[in-house]
Amino acid sequence: MAKQKKNKNESKGSGKGTVALMIVASLVLVVSIQLTFIFFILGILPSIVAFLIDRSPGRTTFHTIMACNMSGVLIMLFPLFADGNQPSTLMMMMTDVFNWFIIYMSAAFGWFLVWGGPYMGQVIINAFNQRHISKLEHTQKRLRSEWGPEVESRNNELE
């Protein structure tokens, strides 16, 4: 039998499995840790938005923002679990502006990596290239001073 071509919409990392996993994980969180679920959902809102808007293959934007956002959310959940998941601790954490600042700034750092990372990489690569060019120019000047100006004219004739 002839081999069937894969449909362009069918990719290795289809979003259906990810969505199903997120729904199951959310249900487990709702049932087991009801108090923390509200705090968790409010904390991962930037990741949810990134999941909804990222349509690129591999969803790299979503994965970057989710990793940074989860680092901020999970740090805030540890004191809640250490205190035995008490409602008073949750209310104290939810009303603390500094906690929300850390959570959302960690997601903002993810967006910074997505948008600013390529520019930072370009600046670093350009700096390395400029350093390499200056070394080659220095070597060229040294050769010109040792061998004379005919080295430069000989090079131009070959071209």
C-alpha positions as CSV (number, residue, x, y, z in Angstrom):
1,M,0.0,0.0,0.0
2,A,1.1,3.5,-0.6
3,K,2.3,5.6,2.2
4,Q,-0.2,8.2,3.3
5,K,1.0,11.8,3.7
6,K,0.5,13.4,7.1
7,N,-1.9,16.2,7.2
8,K,-0.3,19.6,7.9
9,N,-2.6,20.1,10.9
10,E,-1.4,16.9,12.5
11,S,1.9,17.6,14.2
12,K,3.9,15.7,16.8
13,G,3.0,18.2,19.6
14,S,-0.7,18.6,19.0
15,G,-2.5,20.9,21.3
16,K,-5.2,18.5,22.1
17,G,-3.0,16.4,24.4
18,T,-1.7,19.5,26.2
19,V,-5.2,20.9,26.7
20,A,-6.5,17.5,28.0
21,L,-3.5,17.4,30.4
22,M,-4.2,20.9,31.6
23,I,-7.9,20.1,32.2
24,V,-7.0,16.9,34.2
25,A,-4.4,18.7,36.2
26,S,-6.8,21.5,37.0
27,L,-9.5,19.0,38.1
28,V,-7.0,17.3,40.4
29,L,-6.0,20.7,41.9
30,V,-9.7,21.7,42.4
31,V,-10.5,18.5,44.2
32,S,-7.4,18.1,46.3
33,I,-6.4,21.7,47.1
34,Q,-9.4,23.9,46.7
35,L,-7.9,26.9,48.5
36,T,-4.8,27.0,46.5
37,F,-6.5,26.5,43.1
38,I,-7.8,30.1,43.0
39,F,-4.4,31.5,43.8
40,F,-2.8,29.2,41.2
41,I,-5.2,30.1,38.4
42,L,-4.9,33.8,39.0
43,G,-1.1,33.4,39.1
44,I,-0.8,31.5,35.8
45,L,-3.1,33.8,33.8
46,P,-0.2,35.1,31.7
47,S,0.6,31.5,30.8
48,I,-3.0,30.8,29.8
49,V,-3.0,33.9,27.6
50,A,0.3,32.9,26.0
51,F,-1.2,29.4,25.3
52,L,-4.2,30.9,23.6
53,I,-2.3,33.4,21.4
54,D,0.7,31.3,20.5
55,R,0.1,29.4,17.2
56,S,3.7,28.8,16.2
57,P,5.0,25.3,15.7
58,G,6.2,23.9,19.0
59,R,4.6,26.8,20.9
60,T,8.0,28.2,22.0
61,T,6.5,31.4,23.3
62,F,4.1,29.6,25.5
63,H,6.8,27.3,26.9
64,T,9.1,30.2,27.7
65,I,6.4,32.3,29.4
66,M,5.0,29.3,31.2
67,A,8.5,28.3,32.6
68,C,9.1,31.8,33.9
69,N,5.6,32.3,35.2
70,M,5.6,28.9,37.0
71,S,8.8,29.8,38.8
72,G,7.1,32.8,40.3
73,V,3.9,31.0,41.1
74,L,5.5,27.9,42.7
75,I,7.7,30.0,44.9
76,M,4.6,31.7,46.3
77,L,2.8,28.3,46.9
78,F,5.6,26.8,49.1
79,P,4.7,29.0,52.2
80,L,1.1,28.1,51.7
81,F,1.8,24.3,51.7
82,A,4.3,24.7,54.6
83,D,1.5,26.3,56.7
84,G,-0.9,23.4,56.0
85,N,-3.0,25.2,53.4
86,Q,-4.7,27.4,55.9
87,P,-7.3,29.9,54.6
88,S,-5.8,32.7,56.7
89,T,-2.4,32.2,55.0
90,L,-4.0,32.2,51.6
91,M,-5.9,35.5,52.3
92,M,-2.7,37.0,53.6
93,M,-0.8,35.9,50.4
94,M,-3.5,37.1,48.1
95,T,-3.7,40.5,49.6
96,D,0.1,41.0,49.5
97,V,0.9,43.2,46.5
98,F,4.5,42.1,46.6
99,N,3.5,38.4,45.9
100,W,1.6,39.5,42.8
101,F,4.5,41.7,41.7
102,I,6.8,38.7,41.8
103,I,4.4,36.4,40.0
104,Y,3.6,38.8,37.2
105,M,7.1,40.1,36.8
106,S,8.4,36.5,36.4
107,A,5.9,36.2,33.5
108,A,7.0,39.6,32.2
109,F,10.6,38.3,32.2
110,G,9.4,35.5,30.0
111,W,7.9,38.0,27.5
112,F,11.2,39.9,27.7
113,L,13.1,36.7,26.8
114,V,10.7,36.1,23.9
115,W,10.9,39.6,22.4
116,G,14.3,40.9,23.7
117,G,16.3,37.7,23.5
118,P,16.9,37.8,19.7
119,Y,18.0,41.5,19.9
120,M,20.4,40.8,22.8
121,G,21.8,37.9,20.8
122,Q,22.3,40.1,17.8
123,V,24.2,42.7,19.9
124,I,26.4,40.1,21.4
125,I,27.2,38.5,18.0
126,N,27.9,41.9,16.5
127,A,30.3,42.7,19.3
128,F,32.2,39.4,18.7
129,N,32.3,40.1,15.0
130,Q,33.6,43.7,15.5
131,R,36.3,42.4,17.7
132,H,37.3,39.8,15.1
133,I,37.4,42.5,12.4
134,S,39.6,44.7,14.5
135,K,42.0,41.8,15.1
136,L,42.2,41.1,11.4
137,E,42.7,44.8,10.6
138,H,45.5,44.9,13.2
139,T,47.1,41.8,11.6
140,Q,46.8,43.4,8.1
141,K,48.5,46.6,9.3
142,R,51.3,44.5,10.9
143,L,51.8,42.6,7.6
144,R,51.8,45.8,5.6
145,S,54.4,47.3,7.8
146,E,56.6,44.1,7.6
147,W,56.2,43.4,3.9
148,G,55.5,46.8,2.5
149,P,52.6,48.2,0.5
150,E,53.2,45.8,-2.4
151,V,51.4,43.1,-0.3
152,E,48.2,45.1,-0.5
153,S,48.5,45.8,-4.2
154,R,49.3,42.1,-4.9
155,N,46.1,41.1,-3.1
156,N,44.1,43.6,-5.2
157,E,45.5,42.1,-8.5
158,L,44.4,38.6,-7.6
159,E,40.8,39.7,-7.3
